[in-house]
């Protein structure tokens, strides 16, 4: 989902919770907005946690040199 998706859910949830005053029978837009804001906050926390975990990994390059016994060693 990424950071953009989490921010989008937060914005959509805030608009539904605080900005919409329409009434739809059987649907509470305020609760749906709070659910969207919670999902957006959870997405942001997960993305930040996973990206910080990925940034802490280290990579090591191993170079293996093979010398054939039949050939003289390379000149330095």
N, CA, C and O atoms as CSV, one atom per row, in Angstrom:
chain,resi,resn,atom,element,x,y,z
A,1,UNK,N,N,0.834,-1.176,0.000
A,1,UNK,CA,C,0.000,0.000,0.000
A,1,UNK,C,C,0.880,1.241,0.000
A,1,UNK,O,O,0.652,2.150,-0.798
A,2,UNK,N,N,1.840,1.300,0.840
A,2,UNK,CA,C,2.778,2.409,0.835
A,2,UNK,C,C,2.318,3.606,1.639
A,2,UNK,O,O,1.231,3.634,2.217
A,3,UNK,N,N,3.195,4.589,1.646
A,3,UNK,CA,C,2.920,5.802,2.412
A,3,UNK,C,C,1.752,6.569,1.804
A,3,UNK,O,O,0.911,7.102,2.527
A,4,UNK,N,N,1.701,6.625,0.477
A,4,UNK,CA,C,0.622,7.356,-0.194
A,4,UNK,C,C,-0.748,6.781,0.100
A,4,UNK,O,O,-1.710,7.525,0.292
A,5,UNK,N,N,-0.844,5.465,0.137
A,5,UNK,CA,C,-2.125,4.827,0.449
A,5,UNK,C,C,-2.564,5.094,1.880
A,5,UNK,O,O,-3.744,5.323,2.143
A,6,UNK,N,N,-1.612,5.064,2.804
A,6,UNK,CA,C,-1.946,5.355,4.201
A,6,UNK,C,C,-2.419,6.786,4.389
A,6,UNK,O,O,-3.377,7.043,5.118
A,7,UNK,N,N,-1.738,7.721,3.721
A,7,UNK,CA,C,-2.146,9.123,3.817
A,7,UNK,C,C,-3.515,9.317,3.170
A,7,UNK,O,O,-4.346,10.063,3.687
A,8,UNK,N,N,-3.753,8.648,2.036
A,8,UNK,CA,C,-5.055,8.755,1.369
A,8,UNK,C,C,-6.172,8.238,2.268
A,8,UNK,O,O,-7.234,8.855,2.351
A,9,UNK,N,N,-5.944,7.113,2.943
A,9,UNK,CA,C,-6.961,6.602,3.862
A,9,UNK,C,C,-7.212,7.562,5.017
A,9,UNK,O,O,-8.355,7.745,5.434
A,10,UNK,N,N,-6.166,8.168,5.530
A,10,UNK,CA,C,-6.344,9.149,6.606
A,10,UNK,C,C,-7.193,10.334,6.138
A,10,UNK,O,O,-8.100,10.774,6.843
A,11,UNK,N,N,-6.888,10.841,4.947
A,11,UNK,CA,C,-7.617,12.002,4.431
A,11,UNK,C,C,-9.076,11.644,4.151
A,11,UNK,O,O,-9.979,12.392,4.525
A,12,UNK,N,N,-9.309,10.518,3.502
A,12,UNK,CA,C,-10.685,10.105,3.201
A,12,UNK,C,C,-11.463,9.878,4.491
A,12,UNK,O,O,-12.627,10.266,4.587
A,13,UNK,N,N,-10.838,9.262,5.470
A,13,UNK,CA,C,-11.503,9.036,6.747
A,13,UNK,C,C,-11.830,10.324,7.466
A,13,UNK,O,O,-12.903,10.451,8.057
A,14,UNK,N,N,-10.910,11.290,7.424
A,14,UNK,CA,C,-11.176,12.576,8.076
A,14,UNK,C,C,-12.305,13.315,7.370
A,14,UNK,O,O,-13.136,13.942,8.027
A,15,UNK,N,N,-12.345,13.252,6.061
A,15,UNK,CA,C,-13.435,13.905,5.328
A,15,UNK,C,C,-14.769,13.253,5.666
A,15,UNK,O,O,-15.760,13.948,5.889
A,16,UNK,N,N,-14.801,11.918,5.705
A,16,UNK,CA,C,-16.059,11.238,6.041
A,16,UNK,C,C,-16.473,11.504,7.485
A,16,UNK,O,O,-17.661,11.655,7.769
A,17,UNK,N,N,-15.512,11.564,8.396
A,17,UNK,CA,C,-15.854,11.745,9.811
A,17,UNK,C,C,-16.276,13.167,10.138
A,17,UNK,O,O,-17.260,13.380,10.846
A,18,UNK,N,N,-15.532,14.141,9.624
A,18,UNK,CA,C,-15.733,15.507,10.072
A,18,UNK,C,C,-16.365,16.425,9.031
A,18,UNK,O,O,-16.904,17.473,9.387
A,19,UNK,N,N,-16.313,16.057,7.758
A,19,UNK,CA,C,-16.758,16.980,6.724
A,19,UNK,C,C,-18.083,16.647,6.072
A,19,UNK,O,O,-18.698,17.517,5.456
A,20,UNK,N,N,-18.536,15.416,6.189
A,20,UNK,CA,C,-19.762,14.999,5.513
A,20,UNK,C,C,-20.890,14.990,6.530
A,20,UNK,O,O,-20.784,14.386,7.597
A,21,UNK,N,N,-21.970,15.670,6.178
A,21,UNK,CA,C,-23.119,15.697,7.085
A,21,UNK,C,C,-24.337,15.019,6.476
A,21,UNK,O,O,-25.429,15.108,7.037
A,22,UNK,N,N,-24.178,14.345,5.347
A,22,UNK,CA,C,-25.296,13.629,4.734
A,22,UNK,C,C,-25.649,12.406,5.560
A,22,UNK,O,O,-24.820,11.869,6.295
A,23,UNK,N,N,-26.892,11.980,5.425
A,23,UNK,CA,C,-27.362,10.805,6.146
A,23,UNK,C,C,-27.786,9.761,5.116
A,23,UNK,O,O,-28.627,10.022,4.256
A,24,UNK,N,N,-27.196,8.589,5.219
A,24,UNK,CA,C,-27.582,7.464,4.384
A,24,UNK,C,C,-28.195,6.427,5.309
A,24,UNK,O,O,-27.608,6.061,6.327
A,25,UNK,N,N,-29.386,5.956,4.942
A,25,UNK,CA,C,-30.100,5.034,5.816
A,25,UNK,C,C,-29.315,3.724,5.960
A,25,UNK,O,O,-28.980,3.078,4.968
A,26,UNK,N,N,-29.033,3.351,7.187
A,26,UNK,CA,C,-28.329,2.111,7.473
A,26,UNK,C,C,-26.811,2.220,7.433
A,26,UNK,O,O,-26.118,1.233,7.681
A,27,UNK,N,N,-26.276,3.415,7.124
A,27,UNK,CA,C,-24.830,3.591,7.033
A,27,UNK,C,C,-24.428,4.773,7.905
A,27,UNK,O,O,-24.966,5.869,7.753
A,28,UNK,N,N,-23.498,4.557,8.805
A,28,UNK,CA,C,-22.988,5.634,9.637
A,28,UNK,C,C,-21.641,6.084,9.065
A,28,UNK,O,O,-20.622,5.424,9.271
A,29,UNK,N,N,-21.645,7.206,8.350
A,29,UNK,CA,C,-20.444,7.683,7.683
A,29,UNK,C,C,-19.350,8.089,8.664
A,29,UNK,O,O,-18.165,8.022,8.337
A,30,UNK,N,N,-19.738,8.507,9.858
A,30,UNK,CA,C,-18.739,8.879,10.863
A,30,UNK,C,C,-17.917,7.666,11.279
A,30,UNK,O,O,-16.694,7.748,11.388
A,31,UNK,N,N,-18.589,6.541,11.511
A,31,UNK,CA,C,-17.882,5.320,11.909
A,31,UNK,C,C,-17.007,4.818,10.767
A,31,UNK,O,O,-15.885,4.372,11.004
A,32,UNK,N,N,-17.495,4.883,9.549
A,32,UNK,CA,C,-16.697,4.474,8.391
A,32,UNK,C,C,-15.461,5.360,8.277
A,32,UNK,O,O,-14.375,4.872,7.963
A,33,UNK,N,N,-15.616,6.645,8.527
A,33,UNK,CA,C,-14.473,7.556,8.503
A,33,UNK,C,C,-13.441,7.216,9.556
A,33,UNK,O,O,-12.240,7.246,9.289
A,34,UNK,N,N,-13.910,6.886,10.770
A,34,UNK,CA,C,-12.976,6.500,11.830
A,34,UNK,C,C,-12.250,5.197,11.473
A,34,UNK,O,O,-11.060,5.051,11.753
A,35,UNK,N,N,-12.956,4.269,10.865
A,35,UNK,CA,C,-12.328,3.012,10.449
A,35,UNK,C,C,-11.261,3.283,9.391
A,35,UNK,O,O,-10.172,2.711,9.449
A,36,UNK,N,N,-11.565,4.148,8.430
A,36,UNK,CA,C,-10.577,4.495,7.396
A,36,UNK,C,C,-9.359,5.188,8.002
A,36,UNK,O,O,-8.226,4.912,7.607
A,37,UNK,N,N,-9.589,6.083,8.957
A,37,UNK,CA,C,-8.457,6.757,9.597
A,37,UNK,C,C,-7.602,5.769,10.387
A,37,UNK,O,O,-6.375,5.877,10.387
A,38,UNK,N,N,-8.229,4.821,11.050
A,38,UNK,CA,C,-7.472,3.801,11.772
A,38,UNK,C,C,-6.657,2.925,10.830
A,38,UNK,O,O,-5.502,2.605,11.111
A,39,UNK,N,N,-7.266,2.540,9.708
A,39,UNK,CA,C,-6.550,1.726,8.731
A,39,UNK,C,C,-5.389,2.510,8.119
A,39,UNK,O,O,-4.324,1.943,7.877
A,40,UNK,N,N,-5.578,3.793,7.869
A,40,UNK,CA,C,-4.505,4.623,7.325
A,40,UNK,C,C,-3.359,4.779,8.306
A,40,UNK,O,O,-2.192,4.716,7.920
A,41,UNK,N,N,-3.687,4.984,9.577
A,41,UNK,CA,C,-2.638,5.104,10.597
A,41,UNK,C,C,-1.873,3.792,10.734
A,41,UNK,O,O,-0.647,3.798,10.849
A,42,UNK,N,N,-2.588,2.670,10.721
A,42,UNK,CA,C,-1.927,1.365,10.806
A,42,UNK,C,C,-1.031,1.129,9.590
A,42,UNK,O,O,0.072,0.601,9.729
A,43,UNK,N,N,-1.491,1.512,8.412
A,43,UNK,CA,C,-0.677,1.351,7.203
A,43,UNK,C,C,0.599,2.179,7.291
A,43,UNK,O,O,1.675,1.703,6.928
A,44,UNK,N,N,0.487,3.411,7.771
A,44,UNK,CA,C,1.685,4.249,7.903
A,44,UNK,C,C,2.679,3.664,8.895
A,44,UNK,O,O,3.883,3.660,8.640
A,45,UNK,N,N,2.186,3.173,10.019
A,45,UNK,CA,C,3.072,2.586,11.023
A,45,UNK,C,C,3.775,1.353,10.457
A,45,UNK,O,O,4.977,1.174,10.657
A,46,UNK,N,N,3.028,0.505,9.751
A,46,UNK,CA,C,3.635,-0.697,9.180
A,46,UNK,C,C,4.663,-0.361,8.115
A,46,UNK,O,O,5.733,-0.969,8.073
A,47,UNK,N,N,4.351,0.599,7.255
A,47,UNK,CA,C,5.300,0.978,6.200
A,47,UNK,C,C,6.574,1.543,6.809
A,47,UNK,O,O,7.672,1.198,6.373
A,48,UNK,N,N,6.446,2.397,7.801
A,48,UNK,CA,C,7.632,2.978,8.426
A,48,UNK,C,C,8.448,1.926,9.167
A,48,UNK,O,O,9.678,1.961,9.139
A,49,UNK,N,N,7.770,0.989,9.831
A,49,UNK,CA,C,8.488,-0.068,10.552
A,49,UNK,C,C,9.225,-0.983,9.584
A,49,UNK,O,O,10.375,-1.349,9.831
A,50,UNK,N,N,8.584,-1.351,8.495
A,50,UNK,CA,C,9.225,-2.250,7.535
A,50,UNK,C,C,10.359,-1.560,6.783
A,50,UNK,O,O,11.375,-2.188,6.487
A,51,UNK,N,N,10.197,-0.285,6.474
A,51,UNK,CA,C,11.264,0.399,5.748
A,51,UNK,C,C,12.474,0.650,6.653
A,51,UNK,O,O,13.608,0.620,6.175
A,52,UNK,N,N,12.260,0.892,7.928
A,52,UNK,CA,C,13.401,1.066,8.826
A,52,UNK,C,C,14.114,-0.263,9.038
A,52,UNK,O,O,15.334,-0.298,9.200
A,53,UNK,N,N,13.361,-1.349,9.037
A,53,UNK,CA,C,13.965,-2.664,9.176
A,53,UNK,C,C,14.797,-2.997,7.945
A,53,UNK,O,O,15.870,-3.589,8.058
A,54,UNK,N,N,14.307,-2.621,6.780
A,54,UNK,CA,C,15.020,-2.877,5.539
A,54,UNK,C,C,16.276,-2.025,5.451
A,54,UNK,O,O,17.265,-2.454,4.856
A,55,UNK,N,N,16.263,-0.832,6.027
A,55,UNK,CA,C,17.412,0.067,5.960
A,55,UNK,C,C,18.552,-0.403,6.868
A,55,UNK,O,O,19.705,-0.038,6.643
A,56,UNK,N,N,18.246,-1.201,7.882
A,56,UNK,CA,C,19.274,-1.650,8.814
A,56,UNK,C,C,20.041,-2.875,8.325
A,56,UNK,O,O,21.022,-3.275,8.952
A,57,UNK,N,N,19.616,-3.471,7.230
A,57,UNK,CA,C,20.324,-4.647,6.749
A,57,UNK,C,C,21.621,-4.235,6.074
A,57,UNK,O,O,21.722,-3.145,5.509
A,58,UNK,N,N,22.597,-5.102,6.138
A,58,UNK,CA,C,23.874,-4.815,5.484
A,58,UNK,C,C,24.132,-5.884,4.436
A,58,UNK,O,O,23.694,-7.028,4.559
A,59,UNK,N,N,24.842,-5.485,3.420
A,59,UNK,CA,C,25.171,-6.396,2.338
A,59,UNK,C,C,26.690,-6.449,2.216
A,59,UNK,O,O,27.379,-5.438,2.351
A,60,UNK,N,N,27.183,-7.636,1.963
A,60,UNK,CA,C,28.621,-7.823,1.854
A,60,UNK,C,C,28.903,-8.531,0.538
A,60,UNK,O,O,28.258,-9.523,0.198
A,61,UNK,N,N,29.857,-8.015,-0.179
A,61,UNK,CA,C,30.246,-8.613,-1.444
A,61,UNK,C,C,31.488,-9.468,-1.210
A,61,UNK,O,O,32.468,-9.001,-0.630
A,62,UNK,N,N,31.443,-10.704,-1.658
A,62,UNK,CA,C,32.561,-11.625,-1.493
A,62,UNK,C,C,33.177,-11.848,-2.862
A,62,UNK,O,O,32.495,-12.225,-3.815
A,63,UNK,N,N,34.484,-11.608,-2.943
A,63,UNK,CA,C,35.215,-11.812,-4.184
A,63,UNK,C,C,36.127,-13.010,-3.986
A,63,UNK,O,O,36.949,-13.037,-3.070
A,64,UNK,N,N,35.972,-13.994,-4.852
A,64,UNK,CA,C,36.770,-15.212,-4.754
A,64,UNK,C,C,37.758,-15.212,-5.909
A,64,UNK,O,O,37.374,-15.054,-7.067
A,65,UNK,N,N,39.033,-15.391,-5.584
A,65,UNK,CA,C,40.064,-15.465,-6.604
A,65,UNK,C,C,40.552,-16.902,-6.692
A,65,UNK,O,O,40.897,-17.518,-5.683
A,66,UNK,N,N,40.576,-17.422,-7.900
A,66,UNK,CA,C,41.095,-18.773,-8.114
A,66,UNK,C,C,42.364,-18.689,-8.932
A,66,UNK,O,O,42.419,-17.995,-9.948
A,67,UNK,N,N,43.371,-19.394,-8.488
A,67,UNK,CA,C,44.633,-19.467,-9.217
A,67,UNK,C,C,44.830,-20.906,-9.655
A,67,UNK,O,O,44.784,-21.835,-8.849
A,68,UNK,N,N,45.048,-21.064,-10.935
A,68,UNK,CA,C,45.295,-22.386,-11.470
A,68,UNK,C,C,46.767,-22.741,-11.225
A,68,UNK,O,O,47.652,-21.921,-11.466
A,69,UNK,N,N,47.023,-23.956,-10.748
A,69,UNK,CA,C,48.394,-24.370,-10.411
A,69,UNK,C,C,49.286,-24.476,-11.653
A,69,UNK,O,O,50.510,-24.394,-11.551
A,70,UNK,N,N,48.681,-24.655,-12.800
A,70,UNK,CA,C,49.488,-24.799,-14.014
A,70,UNK,C,C,49.971,-23.462,-14.548
A,70,UNK,O,O,50.918,-23.428,-15.333
A,71,UNK,N,N,49.352,-22.363,-14.146
A,71,UNK,CA,C,49.756,-21.048,-14.641
A,71,UNK,C,C,50.596,-20.339,-13.583
A,71,UNK,O,O,50.411,-20.572,-12.389
A,72,UNK,N,N,51.495,-19.497,-14.000
A,72,UNK,CA,C,52.271,-18.738,-12.993
A,72,UNK,C,C,51.358,-17.728,-12.305
A,72,UNK,O,O,50.366,-17.305,-12.897
A,73,UNK,N,N,51.665,-17.334,-11.079
A,73,UNK,CA,C,50.828,-16.354,-10.376
A,73,UNK,C,C,50.833,-15.020,-11.138
A,73,UNK,O,O,51.810,-14.697,-11.812
A,74,UNK,N,N,49.781,-14.274,-11.034
A,74,UNK,CA,C,49.724,-12.993,-11.765
A,74,UNK,C,C,50.764,-12.017,-11.242
A,74,UNK,O,O,51.074,-11.973,-10.051
A,75,UNK,N,N,51.297,-11.232,-12.185
A,75,UNK,CA,C,52.326,-10.235,-11.816
A,75,UNK,C,C,51.667,-9.111,-11.043
A,75,UNK,O,O,50.554,-8.691,-11.359
A,76,UNK,N,N,52.361,-8.631,-10.033
A,76,UNK,CA,C,51.796,-7.577,-9.196
A,76,UNK,C,C,52.075,-6.207,-9.719
A,76,UNK,O,O,51.659,-5.218,-9.114
